[in-house]
Amino acid sequence: SWIVLALEVFQGDLIVGGNFSSVDGQDIPYLARWNGETWLPVGPRLNGGVSALAIHDSKLIVGGGFTTADGVQTSNVAEWDGANWTPLDMGLGGYGISDFATYNDELYASGSFWVPGGNSGYIARWDGEAWTDVAASLGGEVYALQVWNGELVVGGDYPYPYEWSTDNYYVARLAPVCRVGDMNCDSVIDVGDV
């Protein structure tokens, strides 16, 4: 059965990630690529599901609930350069990754995880060498990341800090800090905040 959780385009192929064990009758679990004619694996196997894909520094970033890629310890996140898997430092421990975004030339990951040597967190930043906690204080899981108007916007299920709430799901921005509902930081809550 197919459960697709993430899509991305890498080196001209459509990359599909999720929780599946085969593609079109082929033994290709969790991560596959479509070249326009046939389904193929994306390198050697991951040992668990994929829930997030992104392109960062011309590499495919894969996140999910896996611990190895081609036998290499990865802890939920790895990069694929088209030929080899590489772990991103010690990875991110915990339940997995839900989304990625590139903001100010750095990779951000959201989900329910902990940063090795850090805290339990919901957003982490990869600077090319190590992961850093960004928003452990949100108090709940972050499911979505997007750069909008030059700011990193996060969505999830958390009670604070800078809420814009609908039915217990929240949207917040990490910078700059503005009043609740003032999405454009002009000190006025009006139609410009939509």
Secondary structure as GFF3:
##gff-version 3
##sequence-region A 1 194
A	DSSP	beta_strand	4	10	.	.	.	ID=ss1
A	DSSP	beta_strand	13	18	.	.	.	ID=ss2
A	DSSP	beta_strand	31	34	.	.	.	ID=ss3
A	DSSP	beta_strand	39	41	.	.	.	ID=ss4
A	DSSP	beta_strand	50	56	.	.	.	ID=ss5
A	DSSP	beta_strand	59	64	.	.	.	ID=ss6
A	DSSP	beta_strand	68	69	.	.	.	ID=ss7
A	DSSP	beta_strand	72	73	.	.	.	ID=ss8
A	DSSP	beta_strand	77	80	.	.	.	ID=ss9
A	DSSP	beta_strand	85	87	.	.	.	ID=ss10
A	DSSP	beta_strand	93	103	.	.	.	ID=ss11
A	DSSP	beta_strand	106	114	.	.	.	ID=ss12
A	DSSP	beta_strand	120	126	.	.	.	ID=ss13
A	DSSP	beta_strand	131	133	.	.	.	ID=ss14
A	DSSP	three_ten_helix	136	138	.	.	.	ID=ss15
A	DSSP	beta_strand	141	148	.	.	.	ID=ss16
A	DSSP	beta_strand	151	157	.	.	.	ID=ss17
A	DSSP	beta_strand	165	166	.	.	.	ID=ss18
A	DSSP	beta_strand	169	173	.	.	.	ID=ss19
A	DSSP	three_ten_helix	191	193	.	.	.	ID=ss20
###
